[in-house]
Amino acid sequence: MTPLRGEVWLWDLGMAEKVRPALVVSAVFGDRDRALITVVPHTTSLRGSEFEIAIPVAFLKPGAFLVQNVATYPAVRAIRKLGVLRKEQFDPVGEGLLRWLGY
């Protein structure tokens, strides 16, 4: 099962970052594309930054999506699906990501 945009998955972010929930923000890749997925990790260690986008959902502990830490990983790093954000929940994360990138 390939993670899709708007889904929150438990993700292996590597040794320093550990395993944590992450929101898929990239588009679906095709057969000729690399099997890469861009995610925004969820954190419970908040600092009050404008780049911490708090979206309360039942399947996550209180915290926020950290758009400063957007990263791209191979699809095989996805462990299991935790849930899906509705459009009105996903859009503030996308807007925060665009602010972080200067758009």
SVG drawing of the C-alpha trace seen along z (x, -y; Angstrom):
<svg xmlns="http://www.w3.org/2000/svg" viewBox="-12 -34 33 36">
<polyline fill="none" stroke="black" stroke-width="0.4" points="0.0,0.0 1.5,-3.3 1.0,-6.3 -1.2,-9.0 -1.3,-12.8 -3.3,-13.7 -2.6,-10.4 -0.7,-10.2 1.6,-7.3 4.0,-6.0 7.3,-6.7 10.9,-5.6 12.7,-9.0 16.2,-7.5 18.4,-7.2 18.4,-10.8 14.7,-11.4 13.4,-8.0 10.0,-6.5 7.1,-9.1 3.9,-10.0 4.3,-12.0 1.8,-13.6 2.2,-12.8 2.3,-16.1 3.7,-14.9 1.7,-13.9 1.3,-10.3 4.4,-9.1 4.1,-7.1 5.9,-4.0 8.7,-6.0 9.2,-8.2 11.4,-7.4 9.4,-5.8 9.9,-8.9 7.4,-10.5 7.6,-13.9 6.4,-14.1 6.0,-16.6 6.6,-15.0 4.4,-15.3 6.0,-16.4 4.8,-16.6 7.8,-18.8 6.5,-22.2 8.4,-25.5 5.6,-27.9 6.9,-28.4 4.7,-29.7 6.0,-26.6 4.3,-24.2 0.9,-23.6 -1.4,-22.1 -4.2,-20.0 -6.1,-18.1 -7.0,-14.6 -8.1,-11.6 -5.4,-9.3 -2.4,-11.5 -1.2,-12.8 -1.5,-16.6 1.2,-18.3 1.8,-19.8 3.1,-19.1 6.6,-20.7 6.8,-22.2 10.4,-23.3 11.3,-19.6 9.8,-18.6 11.8,-15.8 11.6,-13.2 12.2,-9.5 11.8,-6.2 8.3,-4.8 9.6,-1.7 10.1,-3.8 6.4,-4.0 5.4,-1.6 1.6,-1.8 -1.2,-4.1 -2.6,-5.9 -5.3,-8.0 -6.3,-10.7 -6.7,-14.4 -9.7,-16.1 -9.1,-19.0 -9.8,-21.6 -7.2,-19.9 -4.6,-19.4 -4.8,-22.9 -3.3,-24.8 -0.3,-22.4 0.1,-23.1 -0.2,-26.9 2.5,-26.6 4.7,-24.7 4.5,-27.3 5.3,-30.1 8.4,-28.1 9.5,-27.8 8.9,-31.5 5.9,-31.2"/>
</svg>
